[in-house]
């Protein structure tokens, strides 16, 4: 709830009114930057993290239970008649293993995430090997699937011109900070399909 209040205050304070015909002034640019930062370098304080080792491969056997899947949302929300509905193209990805972390381990993963060098990403690949859920006071703050092949993930976004919610493919540099996060994830929840880190 606090997270939504912060976004509402940012919208009121940062989004200045402008003439509807003036397209040279981005109406929601400040809000778009706040939303982007809240899911990357300025991720709020976290007290619990859930880590999932993911696989897109089809496996024999029973269908996975809800607790053994992680939802990946690769499409933006749909806007119909000025109302927003989440896209129905979520993909349920099988989880090999998962673990819930609190305390020092949760803080370390959140700090690893914040320390990545984030950048826009144009790659269309998104085959995540890990899924992360960040919580504060038992409220889900951010759920993200991370593709280590193309170093990208999806984050919620706000269109800087229209203010409509969407989803943006974002990335991170293949550097020491990324290797540290991957190694911490592998140490805490080993992935059966990752033997050696691909990162330099």
C-alpha positions as CSV (number, residue, x, y, z in Angstrom):
1,X,0.0,0.0,0.0
2,X,2.9,2.4,0.8
3,X,4.3,1.6,-2.6
4,X,1.1,2.8,-4.3
5,X,1.0,5.9,-2.1
6,X,4.5,6.8,-3.2
7,X,3.6,6.4,-6.9
8,X,0.5,8.5,-6.4
9,X,2.4,11.3,-4.7
10,X,5.1,11.1,-7.4
11,X,2.4,11.4,-10.0
12,X,0.9,14.5,-8.4
13,X,4.2,16.2,-7.7
14,X,6.2,15.2,-10.8
15,X,3.6,15.2,-13.6
16,X,3.0,18.8,-14.5
17,X,-0.2,19.7,-16.4
18,X,0.3,20.7,-20.0
19,X,-1.8,21.6,-23.0
20,X,-3.4,18.5,-24.5
21,X,-2.3,19.6,-27.9
22,X,1.3,20.1,-27.0
23,X,3.0,16.9,-27.8
24,X,6.5,18.2,-27.3
25,X,6.1,18.0,-23.5
26,X,6.0,14.4,-22.1
27,X,3.1,14.3,-19.7
28,X,4.2,11.3,-17.7
29,X,7.9,11.2,-18.1
30,X,8.8,11.7,-14.4
31,X,6.3,9.0,-13.4
32,X,7.7,6.6,-15.9
33,X,11.2,7.2,-14.5
34,X,10.0,6.6,-10.9
35,X,8.3,3.4,-11.9
36,X,11.4,2.2,-13.7
37,X,13.7,3.0,-10.8
38,X,11.4,1.4,-8.3
39,X,11.9,-2.0,-10.0
40,X,15.7,-1.6,-10.6
41,X,18.2,0.6,-8.8
42,X,15.7,1.9,-6.2
43,X,13.9,-1.3,-5.4
44,X,12.2,-0.6,-2.0
45,X,13.4,-2.2,1.3
46,X,12.7,-5.9,1.1
47,X,12.4,-8.4,4.0
48,X,11.7,-11.6,2.0
49,X,12.7,-13.0,-1.3
50,X,11.5,-16.1,-3.1
51,X,13.8,-17.7,-5.7
52,X,12.6,-20.1,-8.3
53,X,14.8,-22.2,-10.7
54,X,12.8,-22.3,-13.9
55,X,12.6,-24.4,-17.1
56,X,10.6,-23.9,-20.3
57,X,11.3,-27.5,-21.3
58,X,8.4,-29.9,-21.5
59,X,8.7,-32.7,-19.0
60,X,6.8,-36.0,-18.6
61,X,4.7,-36.6,-15.7
62,X,1.8,-34.9,-14.0
63,X,1.0,-31.2,-14.6
64,X,2.8,-29.0,-12.2
65,X,0.9,-27.7,-9.2
66,X,0.4,-24.0,-8.7
67,X,3.2,-24.0,-6.1
68,X,5.6,-25.4,-8.7
69,X,5.1,-22.7,-11.4
70,X,6.2,-19.2,-11.9
71,X,4.2,-16.8,-14.1
72,X,6.0,-14.9,-16.8
73,X,4.1,-12.0,-18.3
74,X,5.7,-11.1,-21.7
75,X,2.9,-8.9,-22.9
76,X,1.7,-5.4,-21.9
77,X,-1.6,-5.0,-20.2
78,X,-4.6,-4.5,-22.5
79,X,-6.4,-1.2,-22.4
80,X,-10.1,-1.3,-23.2
81,X,-12.5,1.7,-22.8
82,X,-10.0,3.5,-20.5
83,X,-9.8,0.5,-18.1
84,X,-6.7,-1.7,-17.8
85,X,-6.7,-5.5,-17.7
86,X,-3.5,-7.6,-17.4
87,X,-2.6,-9.4,-20.5
88,X,-3.9,-13.0,-20.7
89,X,-0.7,-14.2,-22.3
90,X,1.0,-15.2,-19.1
91,X,3.2,-18.2,-19.4
92,X,3.3,-20.7,-16.5
93,X,6.9,-21.9,-16.3
94,X,7.8,-25.0,-14.4
95,X,9.9,-24.5,-11.2
96,X,12.6,-27.2,-10.5
97,X,13.1,-25.8,-7.1
98,X,12.3,-22.8,-5.0
99,X,13.3,-21.3,-1.7
100,X,12.1,-18.5,0.5
101,X,14.7,-16.2,2.1
102,X,14.6,-13.8,5.0
103,X,17.2,-11.8,6.8
104,X,20.7,-11.5,5.5
105,X,20.2,-13.8,2.5
106,X,17.1,-11.8,1.4
107,X,18.9,-8.5,1.8
108,X,21.9,-9.8,-0.2
109,X,19.7,-10.8,-3.2
110,X,17.9,-7.5,-3.1
111,X,21.3,-5.7,-2.9
112,X,22.6,-7.8,-5.7
113,X,19.6,-6.8,-7.8
114,X,20.0,-3.1,-7.1
115,X,23.7,-3.2,-8.0
116,X,23.2,-4.5,-11.5
117,X,24.0,-2.0,-14.3
118,X,20.5,-1.6,-15.9
119,X,19.9,-0.6,-19.5
120,X,17.2,-0.7,-22.1
121,X,17.2,-4.1,-23.9
122,X,16.1,-4.7,-27.5
123,X,16.6,-8.5,-27.5
124,X,13.4,-10.5,-28.1
125,X,14.7,-13.5,-26.3
126,X,13.3,-14.2,-22.9
127,X,13.9,-17.7,-21.6
128,X,14.3,-17.2,-17.9
129,X,16.3,-19.6,-15.7
130,X,15.4,-17.8,-12.4
131,X,12.3,-16.1,-11.1
132,X,12.4,-13.7,-8.2
133,X,9.6,-12.4,-5.9
134,X,10.5,-9.5,-3.6
135,X,8.3,-9.0,-0.5
136,X,7.9,-6.4,2.2
137,X,5.6,-7.1,5.2
138,X,4.2,-10.1,3.3
139,X,3.2,-7.9,0.4
140,X,4.5,-8.7,-3.1
141,X,6.5,-5.7,-4.3
142,X,7.9,-7.1,-7.5
143,X,7.9,-10.4,-9.4
144,X,10.5,-10.8,-12.1
145,X,11.8,-13.6,-14.4
146,X,15.4,-13.2,-15.5
147,X,16.9,-14.5,-18.7
148,X,20.6,-15.0,-18.4
149,X,21.1,-15.7,-22.1
150,X,20.1,-12.2,-23.2
151,X,20.4,-10.6,-19.8
152,X,16.9,-9.2,-19.7
153,X,13.7,-9.2,-17.7
154,X,10.2,-7.6,-17.9
155,X,9.2,-4.7,-15.6
156,X,6.0,-2.7,-15.2
157,X,6.2,0.6,-17.1
158,X,4.2,3.8,-17.7
159,X,4.0,5.3,-21.2
160,X,5.6,8.7,-20.9
161,X,3.2,10.2,-23.4
162,X,-0.1,8.7,-22.4
163,X,0.4,7.5,-18.8
164,X,-1.0,4.1,-19.7
165,X,0.6,1.1,-17.8
166,X,2.6,-1.3,-19.9
167,X,5.4,-3.8,-19.6
168,X,8.9,-3.1,-20.8
169,X,11.7,-5.5,-21.7
170,X,14.7,-4.2,-19.8
171,X,18.3,-5.5,-19.4
172,X,21.5,-5.5,-17.5
173,X,25.2,-5.6,-18.3
174,X,27.1,-8.8,-18.5
175,X,29.6,-7.8,-15.7
176,X,30.9,-8.7,-12.3
177,X,27.7,-7.6,-10.5
178,X,25.6,-9.8,-12.8
179,X,27.9,-12.7,-12.1
180,X,27.6,-12.1,-8.4
181,X,23.8,-12.3,-8.5
182,X,23.9,-15.4,-10.7
183,X,26.4,-17.1,-8.3
184,X,24.3,-16.2,-5.3
185,X,21.2,-17.6,-6.9
186,X,23.0,-20.8,-7.9
187,X,24.4,-21.2,-4.4
188,X,21.0,-20.7,-2.7
189,X,18.8,-22.6,-5.3
190,X,21.0,-24.7,-7.6
191,X,19.7,-24.9,-11.2
192,X,20.0,-28.3,-12.9
193,X,20.6,-26.8,-16.4
194,X,23.3,-24.3,-15.4
195,X,26.7,-25.9,-14.9
196,X,29.1,-23.0,-15.4
197,X,28.3,-19.3,-15.4
198,X,28.0,-17.9,-18.9
199,X,28.9,-14.5,-17.6
200,X,32.4,-13.1,-17.8
